[in-house]
Amino acid sequence: MNPRLFIWSLTSALAGFLFGFDTIVISGAEQDIQTQWRLDGMTHGLCMSAALWGTVLGAVFGGLPTERFGRRKTLLWIGCLYFVSAVGSALAGEQYTFMLARFIGGVGVGIATVASPLYIAEISPPGLRGRLAGMFQFNIVFGILVAFVSNYLIGNYVDAAVAWRWMLGVEAIPALIYTVMCFTIPESPRWLITHGGQRDAGREIFATVNPDFSEQQLTELVDSVQAGGGEASTKTPFFTGRLQKPITLAFLIAFFNQLSGINAILYFAPRIFEWTGLGESAALLQSVGIGITNLIFTYLGLWLIDRLGRRTLMLIGSCGYIVSLGLCTWAFWTETFQIVPACIFAFIAAHAIGQGAVIWVFISEIFPNRHRAAGQALGSSTHWLFAALLTLVFPMLAAQLPPAAIFGFFAGMMVLQLFWVKFFMPETKGVPLEEMQSRLGIREA
């Protein structure tokens, strides 16, 4: 692999590290926050989901700066949003300032899920695209693991009165490092050609990431990108029958991702483990185990994604979801609590190798050049809208319903996902972005 290609992809993917850290770090602080400000279930849910509502906003509108100002500038400003959020959350004196700070970080997360996978997909050769774009997801789960470890260490070695503030504030350090690193990456060659009108600059970057290409191959690649961007002159709308198939695919993969219960389980992992009788410290340690499992199986998913393909990994993950969530439902129903941690770890493994490894890669592949940022925004906003809704209502559901009912619902949704993957999801492995349009039956504008 070209070293520059790898470094540029890794730098962009570090937005995923901050995404994972930011969204999960609150899991170790959520009970202290509720106690600190004596929050009822509704207000507690708002505090917990504030970042996710910001994420929805960032995802809905993240395509606009990504298209207008470029992928690189957008990635740089994401780091600034993360930094402000970390400092603001740590210093918040009451719940409303806290919600605002978390909301700002969420906006950064939402834009990151649009700009980062899109940037990597646009600089990557087809045969490496799955692994390189998948680094975004790998960094998400690495950030999740680091957040769980950080929460465990801070929770055990920092004064309990301020530990939750340190848990949230420490994110400012990697946010600053990431922001500085973004100054070293170039703009996406596809954006330069289709949006910036800089054919020669785009060609130069393509030559860097494809050193084995001849002059003729480079010319053909640039011509195909320019032809795909020709839609700019017609200003074709996004929500049309022409794009119905990729829009439906992006919506459904994001919808099913959250209806597995993944964010609810990650956000409330310590509390779920406490349902089984574990103490607070042991529950935090089990959460670290979730992070390690997630990292290992995400790595496995990225190793397989360009070998087995996106659809095959989704089939494997769907079956794993159904088995693990079904066993969790049975365990809580029969009060066989000792097997719950193993079932949760199996659920995390199924997610990591399936939806986790595939979702951001798949969405970044299925839209034409002119509509890729809008398509990424659609998939991302769908993902975060349902994540926010689930996180908002989970504390209330946990108070009203038995755990078996909650896990049973998630298992049922994964049966529907298996049906969708089996009969409707196409394979995108190894297909050049400019050929995806014809593969999906998208008509010329």
Disulfide bonds with the S-S distance in Angstrom:
none
